[in-house]
Amino acid sequence: MATAPRTRVRPSAPPELNNGDRMTREEFHRIYEQMPEDFKAELVGGIVYVASPLKRQHGNPHVRLTAVFGVYGLHTPGVEASDNTTVLLGEAGEPQPDLYMRILPEYGGQSRTTRDDYVKGAPELIAEIAVSSRAIDLHGKRDDYRRYGVREYLVLCPREQELRWFDLVADQELTPDADGVLRVRCFPGLWIDVAALLANDRRLLAVLEQGLATPEHAAFVEALAAAQRGGRKKPRGSGRGRKG
């Protein structure tokens, strides 16, 4: 009795993420979770961007700005600073910002933490180190961050020796005060001496300590605690900064 020949079923190709792919955040996230641990890609405006290897020009200033964010977070209960963490930003956005600072949801923040430990929604503050990624950081990412509710945005550009500062709520670029200190509005007391940051000068942390000692920072910490207790006060950022 003759038997029909077997049809050989070819295994489906493993999923890939490539520069320029267009997809929804749900599709991107499903594929991204299957990629190797050392693979990094982001979804910005529905377009996939695969990260290039990072050089010293990116890594060194990244460490300095991370130190500022980390020290501020240690002195401000209810605030979380994080490095290279995936953010489920919106239907067409899943970035992995170099740094973010957010108010935790139990303290009145606008983002939340998912059951599988991702951040969903917009952190109040995001920072990027822009070397090879400068074009996307200053345009595509800036647009996405503004669209989905990030309040302030910092872009550190080592080649150009500048720190760009954006109020995304007002859609305006700001400049530091006359003393060269950038005083973040949504996190009172987060003072960044731009020249010290660019020059790797120890004054960077000394100026931050001055900001942490201000009445504005103390009032912010009190408001965060009140929000966590369910009080009427809600944390409101304040601070100076001139329009660019």
N, C-alpha and C positions, 0 to 999 in steps of 0.2 A: 504494500500500500504506500503510495507516494505521499510524502509530507511536504507541506508548503515551506519554502525557505524562510528562515527567521530574518526579521528585519532588525538590523543592528541600530539601536538607539544611541545616538551620540550624546554624551553628557553636555549639558548647557554650559556655556562659557561663564566663568566667575564674574560677578558684577565688577564694574570699574567706575572710577571717577576721573574724568579728564578735564583739563582746562577748557572752558567754553561750553561745557555741557549745560543744558537748561533743564531744570526740573523743579518740582515742588519741594518744600522743606521736608515733608514726610518721606518722599522717595529718597532724597539725599541722606536723611538720617538713617534710613533702613540700610542703605548701601554702606554708609560710612562706618556703621557699627561692625561690619564684616571685614573692614580693611585692617592691615597690620597696625600694631600699636604705634610704630614710628612714622606712620603716614599721616600727613596733615593736609586737610583741605577745608575750604569754607564755602558757604553759599551766600552770595551777596547779590541782592536784586534778582534772585532766581537763576544766577549764573555761578557755575562752579569755578573756584580758583584753587589750584593745587600749589602749595607752598614750595618755595625753593629752599635749598640749604642755607643756613644763616651763618654770616661771618662775624668777625670781631666787632666790626663797625655797628652791627645791630646788638650784639650780646652785651657789650660793655655799658652803654647808656641804659640798656634795659635793666641791668642790675641796679644802677643808681636810682632810677625811678621806682623800681620795685621796693627798694629800701624805704623811700618816702611813703609809699602806699602802706607798706607793712607796719611802720612805726605809727602812722596815723591810726590804722585799724586797731593796734594794740591799746591805744589810749582813748578809743571811742567805742564803748560797748554798744552793740546793736548795729555796728558797721562791719562789713566783710570786704576784705581786699583779696583778690585772687589773680593768678598768673596763668595765661594760656588755657583757659577753661571754656568749653563749648557753651554757647548761649543760644537757647531756642527762642530766637528773637521774634519771628513772625512767619507768615505763610510762605514767604520767599527769602527768608534770611536765617541762616544758622552760622554765625561767625565764631571764630575762636580768638578773641582779642588778646593782645599782649598783656593787658592789665584791665581790670575793672574794679570799681568800688561801688558797693550797693548797700542800701539800708535793708536789713533783714526783714522779711515779711511780718514777723511777729512784733517788729518795732515800727511798723507803718510804711515799709518800703513798697515799691511798685512792682517788683518782681517776686517770683515765688520759687520754691525748690520742689522739683518733681519727685515722685516716689523712687525713681531710679537715679536720683542725685544730680540732675541737670538743673541749670538755672533757666527758668521760663519767663519771658518778658524782659523788659529793658532795665539793666542796671542804671543807676542815676548818673554815673561817670564812667567813661571808657577812655583808655589811652592806647595808642599804637606807636610803635617805633617804625618809622618810614625810611627805608633805604631802597631796596629793590621794589618794595610795595607802595612807594610814595603816591603814584597815580591813583591806585585803587583806594588807598587810605584817605586821600584828600577829596575824592569825588564819590565813587560808588559806595564806599563804606559810610562816608559822612552822610550821604543821602539816606541810606538805610537806617542808620542810627537815629537821624532826625525823624524819619517816617514812623519808626516804632517806639519813640518816646524816651530815648536817652536824653538827659538834660544838658550835660556838658561833655565836651570831647577835647582831648589833648592829642596832638600829633607831634612827636619828637622827631625832628629831621636832622640826623647827625651830619650829613654831608653839607647841608646848608647852615649848620650851627644855629638852629632856631627851634623854638617850641611854639607851635601854633595852638591857639586856644579858641574854642567855639562855644557860644551859647546856642544850643540847638533848638531850644524853645523859642527864642526870638529870631533864630536863623541869622546870627551875626557873629563875626569874628571879633574877639576882644584882644586887648593888649595888657601887659602887666602894668602895675602902678609905676609912678615916677622913680621909685627906689629899685625897680627891676624885679619886684616880687609879684608873682602870680598868686592871687588869693582866690581859690576856687569858691564859687558862690554856693553850690549845693552841699558842700561839706565845710562849714565854718572852721577856721583854724588850719586848714590844709594849705599851707603857704609854701610856695616853691620858688626859690631863688634861681632864676633861669640861668644866669651866668655861672653860678656855682654848679648847677646840674651839668651844663655843657663842659665845664672845665674840670670836673671831678674834684671839686673843692669841698673840704669838710664843712665850710659854711652852710652847705645844703641842709644838713641836719640841725645846725644851730638855728637857722631861720625857721625851720619847721617847729622846733621846740618853742620859739617865741609865739608862733601861731597857736600851739597847743595850750599856752598859758593865758590866752586872751579870754575875756568875759564871754565873747561870742561862742567860743568852743565850749565853755562850761554850760552856757544856756542850751546849746545844741544837745549835749549829753543829757541834760535834765529833760529836755523835750522828748528825746528818744526813750528815756526811762518811763516817762509819763505815758507815752504811746504804748509801751509794752505792758504797762499796768492797766491799760484800758481807759486812761484819763482823757480829758478833752484836748490837751495840747497835742499838736502834731508837729513833727520836726520840719522846720522850714529853713532852707539854706539862706545865708546872707553873705555879704562880703562885697568888696569893691572890685573894680575892674573897668577899664575904659574900653569903649567900643573902638574896634579897629577902623 
